[in-house]
Amino acid sequence: MNSQLLHPEVKRFKVYMEKHPDLKKAVKRQEKTLQELFEEWYWTHRHSDEKKAHSRGTESSTGSWGEIIGKLEGLLYTFNIKKWNQMISDIQGMLEMAQIYLAGMEEEEKNKRFK
């Protein structure tokens, strides 16, 4: 693809990927997709730029709505629903196993009392 047609953010991402060959390897191993890496890079890059601008005093208010919305967007982005679903499923499985184990122990106690 002609690099002149690429969006400036995509060009910056390509430079970033060139500097991080371990990320390229993760894509080849199918641990991450380029889309996931781009989104992570974009959000961290965007927020780091906002912090730099803020530290230079270009933002008028420390509690501006734009800053708050940006933080919320970043928080929502890092909220990986697939991981949370897997965690909840694992915890649910552990609780079910604990219930089965406790029910078995309770049954053994009842049997010991009646013998």
C-alpha positions as CSV (number, residue, x, y, z in Angstrom):
1,M,0.0,0.0,0.0
2,N,1.2,3.5,-0.8
3,S,2.4,5.1,2.4
4,Q,1.1,8.5,1.2
5,L,-2.5,7.2,1.4
6,L,-2.1,6.2,5.0
7,H,-3.6,8.2,7.8
8,P,-0.9,10.0,9.9
9,E,-1.8,7.9,13.0
10,V,-1.3,4.7,11.0
11,K,2.1,6.0,9.9
12,R,3.1,6.7,13.5
13,F,1.9,3.2,14.5
14,K,4.0,1.6,11.8
15,V,7.1,3.5,13.2
16,Y,6.1,2.3,16.7
17,M,5.8,-1.3,15.5
18,E,9.2,-1.1,13.9
19,K,10.7,-0.1,17.2
20,H,9.0,-3.1,19.0
21,P,9.7,-6.3,17.2
22,D,8.3,-8.3,20.2
23,L,4.9,-7.0,19.3
24,K,5.3,-8.2,15.7
25,K,6.2,-11.6,17.0
26,A,3.0,-11.6,19.2
27,V,1.0,-11.0,16.1
28,K,2.7,-13.8,14.2
29,R,2.0,-16.1,17.2
30,Q,-1.6,-14.9,17.0
31,E,-1.5,-13.7,20.6
32,K,-2.7,-10.3,19.6
33,T,-4.1,-8.8,16.4
34,L,-2.8,-5.7,14.7
35,Q,-6.2,-4.1,15.4
36,E,-5.9,-4.7,19.2
37,L,-2.3,-3.4,19.2
38,F,-3.3,-0.3,17.2
39,E,-6.2,0.4,19.6
40,E,-4.0,0.0,22.6
41,W,-1.3,2.1,21.1
42,Y,-3.8,4.8,20.0
43,W,-5.3,5.1,23.5
44,T,-2.0,5.2,25.3
45,H,-0.5,7.5,22.7
46,R,-3.5,9.9,22.8
47,H,-3.5,10.0,26.6
48,S,0.2,10.5,26.9
49,D,-0.1,13.5,24.5
50,E,-2.9,14.9,26.6
51,K,-0.8,14.5,29.8
52,K,2.1,16.3,28.0
53,A,-0.2,19.1,26.9
54,H,-1.6,19.4,30.4
55,S,1.8,19.5,32.0
56,R,2.7,22.4,29.8
57,G,-0.4,24.3,31.0
58,T,-2.3,24.3,27.7
59,E,-5.4,23.0,29.3
60,S,-7.4,25.6,31.3
61,S,-8.8,23.4,34.0
62,T,-7.6,20.3,35.7
63,G,-11.1,18.9,36.0
64,S,-12.2,19.6,32.4
65,W,-14.9,17.5,30.9
66,G,-12.7,16.5,28.0
67,E,-10.1,15.1,30.4
68,I,-12.8,13.2,32.4
69,I,-14.3,11.8,29.2
70,G,-10.8,10.8,27.9
71,K,-10.1,8.9,31.2
72,L,-13.5,7.2,31.0
73,E,-12.8,6.2,27.4
74,G,-9.5,4.8,28.4
75,L,-11.0,2.9,31.3
76,L,-13.7,1.4,29.1
77,Y,-11.1,0.4,26.5
78,T,-9.0,-1.5,29.1
79,F,-12.1,-3.3,30.3
80,N,-11.7,-6.4,28.2
81,I,-15.1,-8.1,28.3
82,K,-13.7,-11.5,27.2
83,K,-11.3,-11.7,30.0
84,W,-13.9,-10.7,32.6
85,N,-16.4,-13.2,31.2
86,Q,-13.7,-15.9,31.5
87,M,-12.8,-14.9,35.0
88,I,-16.5,-14.9,36.1
89,S,-16.9,-18.3,34.5
90,D,-13.9,-19.6,36.3
91,I,-15.1,-18.3,39.6
92,Q,-18.5,-19.7,39.0
93,G,-17.0,-23.1,38.4
94,M,-14.9,-22.9,41.5
95,L,-18.0,-22.0,43.6
96,E,-20.0,-24.9,42.1
97,M,-17.1,-27.3,43.0
98,A,-17.0,-25.9,46.5
99,Q,-20.8,-26.4,46.8
100,I,-20.5,-30.0,45.6
101,Y,-17.6,-30.6,48.1
102,L,-19.5,-29.1,51.0
103,A,-22.7,-31.0,50.1
104,G,-20.6,-34.2,50.1
105,M,-19.1,-33.3,53.5
106,E,-22.5,-32.6,54.9
107,E,-23.8,-35.9,53.6
108,E,-20.9,-37.7,55.3
109,E,-21.6,-36.0,58.6
110,K,-25.3,-37.1,58.4
111,N,-24.3,-40.6,57.6
112,K,-21.9,-40.7,60.6
113,R,-24.6,-39.4,63.0
114,F,-27.0,-42.1,62.0
115,K,-24.6,-45.0,62.3
